[in-house]
Amino acid sequence: MSDVPVYVVANFTVHDANTYREYEKGFFPILKRHEGSFFTYDDNTVTFEGSDPREGRMVMFTFPSEAHAVAWYNDPDYQALSQHRRAGTELKFLTMVHGLPPRD
């Protein structure tokens, strides 16, 4: 599965906007370094079904492979930067979803 694109989905509530902005400022250069692409974010998602509706911000971005995503997450610069996200938000989840393999 390492040759398929992966998508990263995060859901969190921002409780300290200034601290979270420090995270946002450094996020995109590190994402790009690992060939990641930002897809979208939404502060007003709609849950059609399920017992645990998501609240807060939903963020989605993609990498060309699982290896790229793992390298991004484990990057010491990202881990240092993520302290701002951890301090400024309540994270519900940060999940990697594998894309479909190419069809023959």
Backbone as CSV, one residue per row, in Angstrom:
resi,resn,N_x,N_y,N_z,CA_x,CA_y,CA_z,C_x,C_y,C_z
1,MET,0.806,-1.210,0.000,0.000,0.000,0.000,0.846,1.269,0.000
2,SER,2.136,1.146,0.095,2.960,2.337,0.230,3.004,3.181,-1.039
3,ASP,2.542,2.634,-2.193,2.577,3.390,-3.434,1.287,4.142,-3.717
4,VAL,0.337,4.109,-2.808,-0.918,4.823,-3.025,-0.876,6.146,-2.252
5,PRO,-1.594,7.146,-2.755,-1.652,8.401,-2.000,-2.372,8.175,-0.675
6,VAL,-2.047,9.004,0.290,-2.737,8.952,1.577,-3.302,10.331,1.887
7,TYR,-4.319,10.320,2.701,-4.998,11.546,3.114,-4.927,11.619,4.624
8,VAL,-4.655,12.800,5.121,-4.612,13.003,6.562,-5.791,13.891,6.925
9,VAL,-6.537,13.452,7.924,-7.710,14.176,8.390,-7.501,14.475,9.864
10,ALA,-7.702,15.732,10.225,-7.577,16.134,11.625,-8.860,16.828,12.053
11,ASN,-9.238,16.610,13.282,-10.399,17.276,13.855,-9.997,17.798,15.221
12,PHE,-10.191,19.086,15.421,-9.798,19.710,16.679,-10.592,20.984,16.909
13,THR,-10.585,21.414,18.145,-11.202,22.670,18.540,-10.098,23.622,18.960
14,VAL,-10.100,24.805,18.380,-9.110,25.825,18.732,-9.594,26.539,19.982
15,HIS,-8.778,26.535,21.028,-9.143,27.257,22.247,-8.197,28.411,22.524
16,ASP,-7.082,28.488,21.812,-6.148,29.618,21.924,-5.682,29.958,20.511
17,ALA,-6.386,30.913,19.878,-6.143,31.244,18.471,-4.728,31.757,18.236
18,ASN,-4.173,32.539,19.139,-2.824,33.079,18.952,-1.773,31.968,18.950
19,THR,-1.901,31.032,19.854,-0.965,29.910,19.900,-1.129,29.038,18.659
20,TYR,-2.366,28.802,18.241,-2.610,27.994,17.057,-2.048,28.681,15.801
21,ARG,-2.115,30.008,15.722,-1.558,30.735,14.574,-0.059,30.497,14.435
22,GLU,0.645,30.324,15.541,2.077,30.001,15.472,2.278,28.666,14.754
23,TYR,1.388,27.730,15.016,1.429,26.431,14.335,1.152,26.615,12.844
24,GLU,0.107,27.365,12.526,-0.260,27.571,11.120,0.876,28.203,10.319
25,LYS,1.577,29.146,10.909,2.668,29.841,10.210,3.754,28.884,9.741
26,GLY,4.073,27.883,10.526,5.140,26.960,10.171,4.681,25.689,9.482
27,PHE,3.378,25.443,9.459,2.840,24.187,8.952,3.112,23.977,7.465
28,PHE,2.810,24.964,6.649,2.849,24.775,5.199,4.245,24.508,4.640
29,PRO,5.297,25.183,5.103,6.629,24.849,4.591,7.045,23.406,4.910
30,ILE,6.681,22.923,6.080,7.036,21.542,6.441,6.201,20.562,5.623
31,LEU,4.927,20.862,5.430,4.066,20.021,4.594,4.654,19.911,3.187
32,LYS,5.041,21.040,2.612,5.592,21.063,1.257,6.913,20.294,1.187
33,ARG,7.731,20.404,2.212,9.011,19.686,2.262,8.823,18.180,2.081
34,HIS,7.680,17.684,2.536,7.392,16.248,2.452,6.421,15.934,1.312
35,GLU,6.344,16.848,0.353,5.518,16.690,-0.845,4.032,16.586,-0.529
36,GLY,3.635,17.155,0.607,2.228,17.181,0.970,1.508,18.331,0.301
37,SER,0.208,18.166,0.156,-0.644,19.202,-0.418,-1.834,19.430,0.498
38,PHE,-2.087,20.685,0.791,-3.245,21.036,1.602,-4.484,20.907,0.745
39,PHE,-5.522,20.283,1.283,-6.757,20.090,0.529,-7.809,21.113,0.950
40,THR,-8.197,21.104,2.223,-9.222,22.038,2.685,-9.321,22.020,4.207
41,TYR,-10.067,22.972,4.725,-10.465,22.943,6.134,-11.878,23.489,6.216
42,ASP,-12.563,23.153,7.297,-13.937,23.609,7.486,-14.201,23.725,8.980
43,ASP,-14.721,24.871,9.373,-15.092,25.081,10.768,-16.575,24.785,11.023
44,ASN,-17.308,24.433,9.969,-18.748,24.205,10.087,-19.162,22.929,9.358
45,THR,-18.549,21.807,9.719,-18.885,20.549,9.057,-20.305,20.116,9.412
46,VAL,-20.862,19.281,8.576,-22.198,18.736,8.785,-22.077,17.220,8.894
47,THR,-22.543,16.664,9.989,-22.545,15.215,10.177,-23.938,14.709,9.845
48,PHE,-24.027,13.839,8.849,-25.326,13.302,8.451,-25.760,12.143,9.335
49,GLU,-24.831,11.342,9.778,-25.169,10.195,10.620,-24.044,9.958,11.605
50,GLY,-24.349,9.235,12.658,-23.328,8.864,13.634,-23.650,9.401,15.004
51,SER,-23.189,8.683,16.005,-23.506,9.044,17.389,-22.522,10.059,17.965
52,ASP,-21.405,10.332,17.250,-20.397,11.240,17.787,-20.126,12.356,16.771
53,PRO,-21.013,13.342,16.717,-20.793,14.419,15.746,-19.486,15.146,16.027
54,ARG,-18.781,15.465,14.977,-17.515,16.183,15.102,-17.790,17.654,15.320
55,GLU,-17.058,18.253,16.196,-17.155,19.694,16.445,-15.803,20.305,16.159
56,GLY,-15.797,21.585,15.899,-14.544,22.277,15.682,-14.109,22.227,14.234
57,ARG,-12.821,22.332,14.037,-12.228,22.417,12.699,-11.877,21.033,12.171
58,MET,-12.210,20.808,10.913,-11.815,19.598,10.203,-10.809,20.049,9.140
59,VAL,-9.648,19.394,9.093,-8.583,19.736,8.151,-8.241,18.484,7.355
60,MET,-8.002,18.664,6.049,-7.639,17.537,5.191,-6.464,17.931,4.313
61,PHE,-5.466,17.035,4.246,-4.341,17.232,3.338,-3.864,15.871,2.864
62,THR,-2.993,15.858,1.870,-2.617,14.607,1.221,-1.115,14.519,0.998
63,PHE,-0.636,13.286,0.902,0.757,12.989,0.579,0.768,11.941,-0.530
64,PRO,1.854,11.866,-1.308,1.909,10.869,-2.377,2.027,9.428,-1.884
65,SER,2.405,9.233,-0.621,2.532,7.868,-0.101,2.499,7.891,1.422
66,GLU,2.329,6.704,1.986,2.372,6.558,3.446,3.748,6.959,3.983
67,ALA,4.797,6.598,3.257,6.150,6.944,3.702,6.327,8.449,3.826
68,HIS,5.763,9.203,2.887,5.848,10.669,2.957,5.111,11.200,4.197
69,ALA,3.929,10.639,4.457,3.143,11.088,5.604,3.845,10.773,6.923
70,VAL,4.393,9.589,7.020,5.099,9.188,8.238,6.338,10.061,8.434
71,ALA,7.057,10.338,7.343,8.238,11.213,7.439,7.845,12.610,7.881
72,TRP,6.725,13.122,7.361,6.229,14.444,7.792,5.935,14.437,9.291
73,TYR,5.174,13.442,9.730,4.776,13.411,11.138,5.982,13.267,12.061
74,ASN,6.957,12.478,11.656,8.132,12.235,12.488,9.237,13.278,12.321
75,ASP,9.052,14.208,11.407,10.050,15.263,11.191,10.252,16.033,12.496
76,PRO,11.479,16.152,12.984,11.714,16.886,14.237,11.207,18.327,14.185
77,ASP,11.287,18.964,13.016,10.750,20.328,12.895,9.238,20.334,13.078
78,TYR,8.559,19.325,12.506,7.107,19.255,12.689,6.761,18.965,14.140
79,GLN,7.462,18.043,14.751,7.165,17.716,16.146,7.365,18.934,17.056
80,ALA,8.407,19.716,16.784,8.624,20.941,17.571,7.482,21.926,17.331
81,LEU,7.100,22.101,16.071,6.022,23.019,15.726,4.690,22.556,16.306
82,SER,4.452,21.255,16.313,3.162,20.740,16.758,2.882,21.035,18.235
83,GLN,3.902,21.416,18.967,3.669,21.816,20.368,2.708,22.999,20.442
84,HIS,2.753,23.883,19.434,1.816,25.014,19.392,0.389,24.513,19.150
85,ARG,0.252,23.513,18.259,-1.084,22.945,18.032,-1.587,22.270,19.295
86,ARG,-0.719,21.536,19.937,-1.124,20.830,21.160,-1.521,21.809,22.261
87,ALA,-0.808,22.931,22.341,-1.105,23.926,23.384,-2.335,24.768,23.051
88,GLY,-2.616,24.957,21.743,-3.697,25.863,21.353,-4.992,25.198,20.940
89,THR,-5.010,23.855,20.913,-6.213,23.151,20.477,-6.480,21.941,21.354
90,GLU,-7.684,21.436,21.215,-8.018,20.117,21.768,-8.188,19.199,20.571
91,LEU,-7.247,18.308,20.351,-7.262,17.400,19.210,-8.187,16.227,19.495
92,LYS,-9.096,15.965,18.570,-9.950,14.793,18.677,-9.324,13.628,17.928
93,PHE,-8.778,13.902,16.731,-8.053,12.867,16.011,-7.184,13.462,14.918
94,LEU,-6.143,12.716,14.573,-5.245,12.993,13.450,-5.055,11.629,12.798
95,THR,-5.712,11.405,11.667,-5.840,10.077,11.085,-5.322,10.047,9.655
96,MET,-4.623,8.965,9.297,-4.183,8.751,7.925,-5.115,7.737,7.269
97,VAL,-5.595,8.082,6.062,-6.482,7.219,5.285,-5.775,6.894,3.973
98,HIS,-5.686,5.616,3.640,-5.031,5.208,2.389,-5.962,5.395,1.213
99,GLY,-5.410,5.896,0.107,-6.169,6.000,-1.133,-6.295,4.630,-1.789
100,LEU,-7.067,4.593,-2.847,-7.257,3.340,-3.579,-6.041,3.060,-4.461
101,PRO,-5.669,1.780,-4.588,-4.565,1.445,-5.496,-5.003,1.655,-6.939
102,PRO,-4.042,1.849,-7.839,-4.421,2.010,-9.249,-5.128,0.763,-9.768
103,ARG,-6.093,0.981,-10.631,-6.826,-0.151,-11.230,-6.102,-0.626,-12.476
104,ASP,-6.086,-1.922,-12.663,-5.451,-2.486,-13.873,-6.427,-2.566,-15.011
